[in-house]
Amino acid sequence: MLYENRDHKWVYLFAEGNTRMKALLGGKGANVAEMTNAHLPVPPGFTITTEACNAYYEYDRQFPEGMWSQSQEALGHVEGQTEKGFGNPENPLLVSVRSGAAISMPGMMDTILNLGLNDETVEGLATLTGDRRFALDAYRRFIAMFGHIVMGVSSEKFDRVLSRYKSAGQAQSDVVLEVPQLEKVILGYKRIIFSDRRGEEFPQNVYDQLRMAISAVFESWNSRRAIDYRRIHNIAEGLGTAVNVQAMVFGNRGWDSGTGVAFTRNPATGERDIYGEYLLNAQGEDIVAGIRTPNTIDTLAKELPMVYAQLREITAKLETHYQDMQDIEFTIEQGKLWILQTRTGKRTGAAAIHIAVDMVNEGVIDKETAVLRVDPSLLDQLLHPMIDPAVDVTILAQGLPASPGAATGRVVFDPDEAEELTQNGERVILVRHETSPDDFHGLAAANAVLTARGGMTSHAAVVARGMGKPCVVGAESLDINYEEGIFQVGTHEMRRGDWITLDGSTGRVLLGQVATVQPELGGPFNTFMTWADNMRRLQVRANADNGVDAQVARDFGAEGIGLCRTEHMFMGEERLAIMREMILAEDLAAREFALEKLLPIQRQDFLELFMAMDGLPVTIRLLDPPLHEFLPDYELLQGEIAELKLQLNQAKSFNEIDHLLKQIWSKEQLLRQVERLREANPMLGHRGCRLGLIHPEVTEMQTRAIVEASCEARIAGARVMPEIMIPLVGMAAELVNQRQIVERIADEVLSTYGMRTEIKIGTMIELPRAALTADQIAQHADFFSFGTNDLTQTTMGLSRDDSTRFLPSYIKAGILPHDPFQTLDQDGVGQLVQTGVTKGREAKPNLKIGVCGEHGGDPASVAFFDQVGMEYVSCSPFRVPIARLAAAQASLRARL
Amino acid sequence: MLYENRDHKWVYLFAEGNTRMKALLGGKGANVAEMTNAHLPVPPGFTITTEACNAYYEYDRQFPEGMWSQSQEALGHVEGQTEKGFGNPENPLLVSVRSGAAISMPGMMDTILNLGLNDETVEGLATLTGDRRFALDAYRRFIAMFGHIVMGVSSEKFDRVLSRYKSAGQAQSDVVLEVPQLEKVILGYKRIIFSDRRGEEFPQNVYDQLRMAISAVFESWNSRRAIDYRRIHNIAEGLGTAVNVQAMVFGNRGWDSGTGVAFTRNPATGERDIYGEYLLNAQGEDIVAGIRTPNTIDTLAKELPMVYAQLREITAKLETHYQDMQDIEFTIEQGKLWILQTRTGKRTGAAAIHIAVDMVNEGVIDKETAVLRVDPSLLDQLLHPMIDPAVDVTILAQGLPASPGAATGRVVFDPDEAEELTQNGERVILVRHETSPDDFHGLAAANAVLTARGGMTSHAAVVARGMGKPCVVGAESLDINYEEGIFQVGTHEMRRGDWITLDGSTGRVLLGQVATVQPELGGPFNTFMTWADNMRRLQVRANADNGVDAQVARDFGAEGIGLCRTEHMFMGEERLAIMREMILAEDLAAREFALEKLLPIQRQDFLELFMAMDGLPVTIRLLDPPLHEFLPDYELLQGEIAELKLQLNQAKSFNEIDHLLKQIWSKEQLLRQVERLREANPMLGHRGCRLGLIHPEVTEMQTRAIVEASCEARIAGARVMPEIMIPLVGMAAELVNQRQIVERIADEVLSTYGMRTEIKIGTMIELPRAALTADQIAQHADFFSFGTNDLTQTTMGLSRDDSTRFLPSYIKAGILPHDPFQTLDQDGVGQLVQTGVTKGREAKPNLKIGVCGEHGGDPASVAFFDQVGMEYVSCSPFRVPIARLAAAQASLRARL
């Protein structure tokens, strides 16, 4: 083991590091080191490496040998630089202890401030600063923070003590406590720790404090919220966190002090101007927790003009240094500006594109870098609906527009409940006073987030932006009561389960379910996407079932339809009735009669599709779901019959009885039909091409509708490229059978119209057997389209519907790295995709191959499909831009 | 193409062929050629090759060039040998035209006799034989046969004409028609053809007759019944049939003539004595169709002693020549014996073993040949139940014991209905006057067959023996009325759907459902199986869930338990109640309380298993099915609640209402629980190790029960070899998780008992993903057991339950060669098995690998498992001997 060398270096002074040492020092540590070496005003300190964290877990939660002594040595350096002494009552050095992993995990890890205070040093600090109130306030904050994070005491217990000493009406702010109250609070805090920890005292020894705090940071790497964050963001478990120990500076030493966050560009819009918030006379935690609503950065120009000018200069320098937008934490201590941290700033999709395009225009980065820099999943935000401007809305409240997009959902106050309801398919909006990292799972689950307090950089805002979901914060008119499950706003009382709508782009909170519309995509977006399009090899198509959706897809840049699900066309009320007539037909003649009625309907749908996609290929899949999906639900029918029988029991007149009996009889007949068609495992049942093999007349009707529509579209002037796709083929013979029918009908129709149209006939590869025998199947296919949804279900033996019950636990426990229905399981399902592509091409080198499962819109999966050499991916219209960008990035990365 | 050579030889005289030319000349042609060259009394003739048949289909149903002229030339040779002329009215040559494929397909192909007769030659035949009645009878038979087979006229139409001229009461026989009636019959037959074929005459040109007959034989290769037969017997489609044209001899030229079938040994028991049947004054078709009940062969010794002696001599010679039991067709024409055909005789399982063992003892064949010669699936018959001798039975009728074994089923008269009811899971017995090849699908479907007419070599008897199902023929006391769906026998009237039982070993027809018992397996069986066991590499285990079944399996030669399904142990009423308590537990404590109650029950079951399998390995699978399988059916509950509500509606007293309300309330609560656990696709749902991951306490309880039972069994003196199997693993991490639990509990229990027992921990490979990632999984497994049932379901996306609706059509249409749940789909599923074995062994060379799906008892699949290098197969106890034999054959064939 590396770690067995006693002289191994576990600790780096800031001056010893640089930005390339992120893996070892964490993002924060590496950046602070870089800033230190760039001679920026950074409080001195040192970093304990991520290796130390891993060694800690490897050695059964003990510090590795040498780490502690090296830390003490580094602390000595800091003492020298600050000319203060750690634990020295005369001139105490206070430090912050922060975590810092290689990949930024905002708000996920614990931070301890003011470490080094005890009953003696607090008095030294009071003397030194001449401000006993300030010193006591710092001390009580430290005890509470240490008690909670390091010693595991519930923070609510400290809050309760605090609120006892606050005057009523002053709950919004906590700067008003005076010395006598503070002394009592400190005493109360110590007692809470003593009783909660059953006799363990709050440690007065400052080295004990430091040792315990370092352990706590290491431990926080494995806290539930950290694990959750890594899971959702696909961050590996074995990276570990570094620990940064840094001399404290104080933003709460009066009204010439303060703390804030500055972005070098606007993280919501991308505008090129310094952007941020600060609070005077406050510590950093006040901003992040959103307890007080901060001021925007430009007001600092009036309040502290010299500091503001210096801040502008430093932020500009930092952006130039890192060649990307920076998110900078700063503190002002009695008029002196300190930079605590800088990192690449999180941004919305719109901002990401805006900044990338601007930076290319500014000559800072090249187009390839610009394209690689935008996370494709962020584009989702740009494409999501916004509130329909034509609709009258009732505004309940106005908050800050923390994350753009509009969303509708039911009010939920509890994060657990949000998670639960979402798993049941509900749309919910999480409503909180403010959020904390403990609420992360609720934020991840909810459709949108609304908080009554906090600013644009509060926890809720940062997390929501990162996940691209609408968020409104600081809607202060909301009066929330968790216990009763209501919030009051003006004259409205909204209860748990009521509908509201959030407009994250304007900060409005709206009553009820409000209609939304699609946004227009502006200039930078088009510029950016054109760059991306020029860099990609994969084509991008869309899944769409009608002319309207097809047009949307085309507007989003789709280069064809990769999947039209014909069964969706049967779902209208009138159509469903005919479909049922077809299914319940007693004989072939009756079935053909019903199919005759469906033919013109399908033809019209296809015609619209072909017209919308003039000049582009359109892949139409023949009927796929089992027929019972079109019939009434068995249990619903059973219930209706039981109800009718109850009525029959109470019926009085013969007329009534006769009427009820007829109804019961007819429903019972239907029930028998439904019963006959039901399946134990419909996923593995009589569906896909298995329908067409038993009922060739269905294949015939659908083919006729497709080919007739293609002829009509040509007559109407469109260039058509129809592709007919046979679903659920497992055996080459199935495809042969269906292909013969399709070819026969197509020839018939084309000769009636006197036209020649090339019609491609291909198949879905969505069963393991199809992938395994792709060489046999390819001989009869013009194209393959991988149906990775079903392929995932069969390969993993995992029902998408049923697995929601245990899949979340699987992901939490690390059995699966991510949801295999969102991101392709490359280890397993990917092998079959690779096999299918290889064998298919072996048998037919010019075989066209694509994918039409939902993975076609997932960036990681798109990269895989590019790598195995597919021609195209197809995804939902709204994900087309994401796929285009992901494809470009895949091409660029392949070249690296 | 081979066939484009004009000089290609399409036709072989019998003298030009031999037995090794089966592929080209078909079985019949090759054997007749061999007999001809062995100087046996074979009527002269020639064979048109199977190549000609294939060329016929390739050339759009035209004879290939040269075939017809070669046929005419060969016919000239036959004219020379017989000194007769084809179409010569003075001395006409008549021929039979028969099909003959490379693999014997008895009764499946059409045969035409007496070809060469027309209005002129029939008079020549009359003059020549001095028997005008005989000549006219031959002519009317020929017209009917030709009209039906070649010209496609329904044979019923001819029958109707015939019956018009038969005197009442003479229906049993048709030898009684005299010349005037025969002349009218012939005229009537011609008219039927003329009207049915809309003006086409019965051909008077004998060469037209021959050409049309040859085409008809070629066509019969693709008749439904031929395709059915090939499907059921796994015979390839592309082999084609040969056509044999042979000079006619007549068994119906008086009472010194006759026709018969002789086996060189008893095909039912294997006894070493000539066995067979004949009819005097009859043609071959009379025997096969079973219209007259024939005499046993030994009576021929009295009736025609010279012929009998010659027959014995020739049959002995043939058996020696072919070194196997022969099935010989012969005809006696006015005292002269002719051998028409010989082939390897079909036989029962008991006969197959008896003959094989005898022939080894006689020094005719070696042990390897003996082992290879017995079709493993025939052993099934030996192991099937027989009528319990202790039970009183009501004998309805006595017939001939045509195929051994006992079976119970509902009476069915129509083959289509038999097929339909069987598909619905009914057990049926097909009852017919006699059967014909058109009834094949009904015979294949039924559990047993009963006919009122026909002998031991009738169609029904031959087919039933071939398929190993019980059959009683010639139960002449049965009076069957198809129209009314009844048969009368004595005072009993049995209706369609009534239960009867057949004893195919004694020929008894019994009233109702009669209890059956297992047969004792005799000496030759044990001798034979010992030979087989010494030749095989694969071990054979059994699937058994309790001590009793395990003992049966051990008696059948099982070398361990390959699969104990623990869920079967929860199915008793009392156990089920505890299981439900466990499932419906509100919290962990309640669940653990219920599990505590299940523990001693499981432990006792396992103890019995270990005791029964003393010294042999026992693989126990942890709980596999989804939990809702243990709960009441959702719809049943719904129905009960609806019923209670109806009662509530009519309830009078408060007491009654109160009682009903409580019942409803409790059932509704249960309904909600069931609802919560229901799944859309339980096959792909929360089952297998996914249960143990979410509820580790279940894994803990089961492990405890297994390990405690193994300790108790050791205390009781048994040597135990427990193997714990984790089901439905798809990801290595699942196995890691469950393995940890099993190891922890096992260590706990073993240390409590102070024992050391090697406990193997392995997994089922039953998901495609498991096979694909077998290298990862193998690192944590001591063994793999392929669950090929589920692997087939997921790989093919085919629910075993639901696919019964379309799978039969698939097999009929040739989309699938056979039921993939019976015989492993080597092309698809087999690839994954091969991958799983290869990757598993790569990661862990000493990994033990077996299979526990039902394919473990299927001979073709066993050969595959041997070939991929598995260590063992496991199957149901009754299939253990089949697997042992199949394994031996696989080993022997691998050495070839």
Interface residues (C-beta under 8 A of the other chain):
Chain A: Y634 E635 Q638 G639 A642 K645 L646 N649 Q650 E679 A680 N681 P682 M683 L684 G685 H686 R690 L693 I694 L728 G730 M731 A733 E734 N737 E766 L767 P768 R769 L772 T773 Q776 D790 Q793 T794 T795 M796 G797 L798 S799 D801 D802 S803 R805 F806 S809 Y810 A813 G814 I815 L816 D825 D827 G828 V829 Q831 L832
Chain B: Y634 E635 Q638 G639 A642 K645 L646 N649 Q650 E679 A680 N681 P682 M683 L684 G685 H686 R690 L693 I694 L728 G730 M731 A733 E734 N737 E766 L767 P768 R769 L772 T773 Q776 D790 Q793 T794 T795 M796 G797 L798 S799 D801 D802 S803 R805 F806 S809 Y810 A813 G814 I815 L816 D825 D827 G828 V829 Q831 L832
